[in-house]
Amino acid sequence: MPSTISKNSISSTWIVFVSLIPISLFFYTFFAYVTNIPFQDDYDALLEPVTKLTQLSPFSWKEFIHIIWVQDDERRIVVDRIAATLIYLINGHLDLRIQMFVGLLSLLGFLYLFYTIIKEAQLPLLLVVAASFLLFHIQYYEAIYWGMIPLQHIVVHFFALLSAYYLYKPKLGHLTLALGAAILAILSDVSGTFVLPTGLVLLLLQHRWKHAGIWVLVIGGMIALYYYQLVVPAYRPKLSDNLQHPWLILYNFLSFSGLATDLNTVLPFKLRSGLIMATGLSFWCIVIYSAFLFIKPSFQHAKVAYPRWKITLWGGLIHFSITILAFAVGRAMEGTQAVLISRYKHMGFIWLILISILVFSQLRPTLRWVRIWTILSVLVCSFSYFEYVAPLDYYYKERNTDMYGWEHNRALPSSPIYLSLQSAVDTITTQSIRAGVYELPRDYFFEMPYQVSADLFTLETKQMGHALVFTNEQFIRSVHKNDGAYILLKNAAQSHYIPTRQKRYSLKSFVSSLGKHYYANGFHGSFPVEYLQPNTQYQVWVVVIHRGVKVLHPTTYRLDALPNFAVRISQS
């Protein structure tokens, strides 16, 4: 046996090892903050259909298909609902943590497809490391930790890219696999329907006329079935309304295209959005020029055989181009602020990875430039954890206090749809619990027992519109999960827990302190007065959790909830 390992073997081993670092950190963070708590659309999209399926007696395939086929919002989410049903059957109840985890496994599929593109294009495998750092982080935490989203908004793009992966070879078997992946994309989310033009373009460029006809018939028929009796909800703006705002469409289009360069709170909004749109514009210059080079051989030769990596890469680019345009139009009236949210950022980073591979395949740069790109990818991943651990921490606490509020007070304050759909959400949740489909959390980390302190907690309380606002300028929390300050509004009948947003140091201060300065002095929290019981008095307390020790502090405030969303705030 040779005593040395080849350079390529060592390199490949090193590539795998380093790529596992962001993957491990990503899933460690996932399991640390994941909760089996539904949010907004999860109620009617997952809990309700699975509960209805358990009540089918006798079982009917017709009813089963009807239940999983019924639209949610403006789309159908068949894959999500089938997965939820299987989880219920195997696990004994619907655990949204499993639902999310299964959907997030598609990220590993993405990385494998990126690996095949990079390897077959004979690009440095170091680009796989860069792709791993750009893909596995928490900038898109809202998509990671929302029950239905990973098997909808993330999986749909994986199936679309997988479909393109199988369209490189003129064999019926490969076409069948591509059709299967495309159908799964369609059944995942409405953006999956964009596989029709994507696949058609790829087949036509390869002069595969017969396969193009099969693609149109099969995928076109599936899409026709998908849109049959699909109704756009009344609360969604019409296409004609959105098209009346061409500049907003353009701003959103460029913002979606450059979303991966969003520095969030580090920059003022105008500078932040300007950088994003400038990046988006530069990306489109690259794509348009490269597209010309890509399609040129198809018009120059009677028969064209594109390598698999090019077909896969351009399948992803075409599908994302259409998706970005559709989102830009669909969110036009909501403005750019609706684009720059965590839930969409995975699309921005997948798009960035595709663009980076495209650039390196065209320029064939030296290894030094690949190393620089990899270092930038590591910095982006590191920045993601600095910038988004705090909002993720608050998001996690909101989910827990939400479910506690529903369980004890029928109040779910951070879900905007709850006020108008309270009766429906109450019914869905109650029925799913009674049917054994959903199980409430067994304990809440902010609940009793407490150590009771006699020291008054400094707190400012005031009403702003229909919200109570609580602020403090001195408190500093540790970085441990669950630690922090929680406002407690309590009387004999109700206990409302309100998580607070802890202030945070700047990126400059965090770096200069070598990571010691993260949470800064002061916090604020808010609570809708709609959830207070009228003609009732509440005492205001503050629960401080530090390294698992819970201390209850009194304040001087007393709240009297009055009719018409009014509150009288007094001090003793």
N, C-alpha and C positions, 0 to 999 in steps of 0.2 A: 504494500500500500504506500503511495507517495506520501512524504512527510509534509508537503506544502499544498496549499489550496490555490487554485488558479485565481488570477486577478479578477476575472469576471464573476467567479463564484463568490469571492469576498465582497465584491461590489454589490452583487444581487442581495446577499445576506444583509449587508449594511443598509441597503435601500429598504428592505422589508422591515428591519428593526426600527429605523428612524420613522418610517411611515406609520408604524404602530403607536408611536408616541401621541400624536393628536387623536388617533382613534381611541386609545385607552383613556385619555383624559376626557374625551367627549362622552363616552359611555359611563365613565365614573361619575361625571357631573349629571348625566341623565338619571342614573339610578339614585343619586343623592337628592334630587329635587322632584322626581316624578311622583304624582299622586293619582289615586283612583277616584278622581273627582271630575264630573262632567262640567262643561262650560258652553254656554250659549247653544249653538246648533247641535251639540252632542245629545241634547235631550230628545229632540224629535228626529234627529238623523240616525241615532244608534239605539238609545234606550227604548224608545217607543216601538220601532219595528221588531226588535228582538223580543220584547214583551208580548207583542201581538203574535209572533211565531210560536211562543210557548203556549199560547191559548188556542192554537188550532186543534180542534178535536171534532172529528178525526183530521189527520194531516191531509192537506191537499196541495199538490204541486202548483195548481193554478193560483191558489191563495198565496203560497210561498213566493212565487214569481211576482205577483202583484205587490206584495209587501216590500220586497227588496228593490222593486222597480220604481216605486212611487218617488217623484222628484223631491229633492231637498233644496230649498231656495230655487236657484235657476239651473240646477244640474241634477244628474242622477249619479248616485255613488254606490253602485252595485258591489264593487270589490270591497269597499269599506264594510258594507252590511253583511256580506257573506263571511268576511273575516270575523266580525263581531259575533255572528251566529255560531261559527266554529269554536271560537274562544269560549262562548257560553256552554256549548255542548261538551267540550273537553275539560274545561276548568270548573264547571258547575255554576259559575256566575260570570257575568261580563266584567272583566277586569280591564279598564282602559289603559293601564300600564303595559299590559301585554299587547294591546292594540297598537299603541304608539311604538313599542319596541320592534314589533314585526315590520311596521312601515319604515322605520329607520334603518333596518337591515338593507334596504334598497340602496343606501349610501355606499355600502360595501360593493354592491353591484355596479354603481357608478364608477367607483375607483378601479374596479377590474376592467371596465370598458375603456376608461382613460388609459390604463396600463397597456391594453392591446393596441390602442391607437398609437401611443408613444413608441412602443416596441416595434410595431410593424412599419412605422414611419422612420425607423432607425434614428430616433432622437435619443438624447441622453436619458437614462432611466432616472436620473436625479429629478426630472420633471414629475415623476410619480410622487416623490416626496413633497414637492411644491403643491401638487394637486391635493394630496392628503391634508396638508395644513390649511388649504383654502376651503376644503369641503367640511372638515370636522372641527367645528367650533360652535359657539352659542349665539352668534349675531342673530340668527333666526329662531331664537328660543320660543317664540310664540307658535311657530310651526312644529317645533319639537314636542312641546308639552300640551298640545291641544288634542284631545282624544282622537278625533276623526281626521286631522290634517295630514299626518305622515302617510297614511294609506290613501290619501286623496291628492294633495298638492305636491307631494314629493314623489310618490310612486308613479304618478302619471308620466312624469318626465323620464323616469328610468325605463318604463315600458316603451315610450316613444323612441328613446335612443337604442334600446335593444332591438326594436323593429328595424331601424335603419341598419343595424349591425348585420342582420341576416339578408339584406337586400343587395349584397355585393356579388352574389353568385347566381348565374342563370339556371338554377336547378329548382324543380318544383318543391323539393323538400325544404330548401331554404326559404322559398316564397311562402310556404305553409307556416313555417316558424315565424316569419315576419308578420304574416296576417294574424297569427295567434297573439303575438305581443301587441300588435296594433289594436286588436279588439279589447285586450285587457286595459290598454291605455284609455280607450273610449269609455269603458265601464268604470274607470277610476274617477274621471272628472271631465267636465265639458271641454277643457283645453286638450283632452285626448283626441277630440275630433279633428284636430289639425294634422293628424297623421295622414289624412287623405291627400292634401296637396303636397306634403313632405315626401311621402312615398312615391307619388305620381311623378314628381320632378326627378327623383333619383332614378326611377325606372326609364323615364323618357330620355334622360341624358345617356343612359346605357343602351338606348335603342331597343329596349325589350318591349316591343309593342304589344305582344300577346299578354305578357305578365302585367303590363300597365292596364290593359282592359280588365283582367281578372281583379286587379287591385281596386279599380273604380267600382266594379260590380259588387264585390264583397264588402269593402270598407264603406262605399257609398250606401249600400243597403243597410249596413249596421248603423250608420249615422242617421239615415232616414228613420230607422226604428227608434233610435235614441231621441230624436227631436219630435217624434210623433206625440202629439198632445202635451208637449212640454210648454208650460206657460210661464212667461216672465212675470215675477211678482209685481204687484202694484207699487210697492215701495222702491223698486229699482227704476232708475231713469230710463226712458226709452232711447233707442239708438239715435233717433232723429234729434232728441234733446242734446245728446252728447256731441253729435256732429255739428251742432251750432257753435261749438267752442273749439275751433281748430288750433288756436294757440295753446290752449290747455292740453289738448291731445299731444301736440308737439313736445311741450314741457314734460308731460308724463312719459312719453315715448323715450325721450333722452334720459330721463331720470331712471326709468326701469333699466335702460341699457347700461348706465354707469353706477348702478346701485351698490356694487361691491366696493366702491371708493367712498362710501358714506362715512364721514368721521363723526357723525352724530353730534353730541353736545360739545365736542372740542372746538367747533367753529360756529360763528354766528350763522343764522339760517340762510341768509342771502349768499354768503361765501360758501357755505356747505352745499347748497343746491346748485350754485354756479359750477363748483368743482365737479359735482356728479354729472351735470349735463354736458360739460366740456369733455369729460371722459367718455360719456355715451356717444357724443358726436365723433370723437376720434375712433372709437370702436367701429362705428358704422362706416367710416372711411376705409378702414382696414377690410371689413367684411365685403363691401361693395367691390373694391378693387380685386380682392382674392376670388370673389364669385365669378368675375369676368375671366380670370385665369382658369378657374375650375370648369366652367362650361365651354370654354373655347375649343378644346379637343373634340367635343361632341358635334360641333358644326363643321369640323375640318376633316373628320374621318367617318367612313361608312360604319365602322364597328369600333366601339370604345369599350375597353376593359379597365374600369377604375379599380384600384386596390381597395381592400376592405377598409383600411383605416380612413381613406378619404371619404368613402360612402358613409361610414359611421359618423365621422366628424361633421360632414356637411348635413347629414340627417339631423344631428343635434342643433346645428346652427340655423337651419331652415325652420325647424319646429319652434325653437325659441324666438326666432324673429317674428313669426306669426303670433306666438303667445304674447310677446311684449307689446305688439301692436294692438292685440285684442284687449289686453289689460289697460293700455293707455286710453283707448276709446271708452271702455266700460267704466273707468274711474275718472273720466274727464271732468264731470261736474263736481266731483269731490275735491279736485285740486291736487297739487303735488304732495301736500302733507299726507294724503291717503296712500301715496306710493311709498313714502319713506318710513315704513313701519317694519317691525321685525318679521312679521309673518311672510313677507315676500322675499326676504333677502337670500334665501337659498337659491332662488332663481338667478339673482344677480351674480352669485359666486359660481354656479355651474356655467353660466354664460361666460364669466371671466376665464374659467379654466379652458373652455372651448376656444376662446379668442387667443389665449396664450399659446396653446398648442398650434393653432393656425399660424400665428406669427413665427414661432420657432421653426415650423415646417417650411415656411417660405424663405426665411432669412438664413437658416442653417448657421446660427452664430457659434462662436467658440464656447467652450465649456465655462469660461469665466462668466459670461452673461447668464448662463443657466444657473450658476451658483448665486449670482446676484439676485436673480428672480426667486430662487429658493429662499434666500435670506429675507427678502421682502415678504414672501408668503408666511414665513415663521413670525415676522413682526406683525403682520395682519392678524394672524391667529392669536398672538399674545395680546394685541390691542383689543380683540374681541372679548377676551375674558376680563380685562380691566374695565371696559366700557359697559359690559352687559351682565356681569355677575350681580351688581346692585339691582337693576330692574328685574332680573330673573328671580332674585331673592324676594322682592316685593310681590311679583307675580305669583310665586309659590305660596306666600302668606295670604294673598288675596283669595286663592282657591280654597285654602283651609278655612279662613274666616267666613267665606261665602257659604260653604256647606254647613258650618256650625250655625250660621245665621238662618239658613233654611230649616235645618233640623229643629232648632229651638224657637225661632221667632218668625218663620216663614218670610225671611228677608234675604235677598241675594243682591246686595248693593252694587257689586262691580259688573254685573251683567245687564247692560242697558235694555235688552229685550225683555227683561223680567217684569218691569213695571206694567207694560202693555199686555204681556202674555202670562201674568202671574197664575191665573187659574189653570191654564193649559200645562204650564211647567209643573205646578203642584200635582196635578193629576198624573202626568207622565211619571214623575219621580216616585210618587206614592205607589202607583200600580207596579212599577218595576221592582220596588223594594218588596212589596207583598208577593210578587210572583217569584222572588228569589233571583231575579235577573241582576239586580244591583245591590251591593252591600255598602252601607254607610261606613265611614271611617270609625274605627273602634275607640280611638281617643284623639284628642287634640293637644298639641304640645303647649298651648298657651293657657290651658285650663288649670283649675285647682288640682292639688293643694298648693297654697302660697305661704311664704313667710310674709307676715303683715308688718309693715313699717309705720312708725308714727310720724316720720318726716314728710312734710308736705312737698309734693312734686311741683316744680315751677312749670306752669303751663298757661298758654294764652288760648282762650276759646272765644270764637265769634261766629256769627252766621253771615254767610256770603251767598245771596240768592237762596236757592233751595238746598244748600249744603252747610253743614257745620264744619269749621276748619279749626284744627288744633295745631299749635306750633310751640317749639321749644328751641332755644338757641345755645344750650350748654351740653346736652346729653351726647355722649359718644358711645356707640355700640362696638362690640368686638366683631370679628369677621366670621365667627362660628355660626353655622346654620341654626335657625330658630331664635338666635339671640336678637335683642333689640327692645324697643318700647312699643307697647300696645295700649291704645286707649280702650277703657272699659266703661260703657254706659250701662248702669245697673239699677234696677228696682226689684221689687218682689216678684214681678212676673217675667221680666226680660233681662237678658244680658247680651249686649252688642259688643263684640270685639272688633277693633279697628286697627289694622296694621299701619305703621308709619313709614314714610320714606326718609331714610337717614341721609343727611347731606354727605357729599363725597369730595375728597381732595381732587385737584386738577391732575391731569396726566403728568405735567412737568414735576409737580410736587411728589407724585407717586414714584416716578423714576428716580428723582434726586434722593429720595429717602430709601432707595433700594427696596421698595415695596412695603415699607412700614406704614406709610400714610395712605390709607384707603378711605375709611369712613371718617368724616370730619364732624365738627360740633353742630348739633341741631338736627331737628326732624320736623316733618309736617305730616298731617293726615287729614282726611276728610270723610264725611259720612252724609248721605242724603237724608234730609229730615223726613222724607216720605215714609221711611221705615220706622219712625218713632210712633208709639201708640199715643193718639191724641188724649189730651186731658190727663196726662201722666207725668210724674216727676222722676227724673233720673239723677243719680249721683255720678260724678265723673271721677274715675280712678285711672291710674296708670300702672300697668303691669310691666315690670322690667325683668327680662330674662338674660342672665349672664352665665355662660358655661353650664346651662341646665338648671341653675338656681333661679326660682321664680319669686319675685318680691312684689307685693301689692302696695302701692303708694297712694295715699289720699291726695286730693286737690281741694281747692277752695270753691270749686264750681258746682252749681246745681242747675239742671235744665228742666224747664216746664214746657212740655209739648202742648201746643195750642192748636185749634182748628185751622184749616187753610194753610198748612205747612209753616206756621209761625212757631218760634221758640223764644221763650223768655229765659235769658241767661242771667243768673245771679251768683253772687259770691258771699260766702259766709266767713 
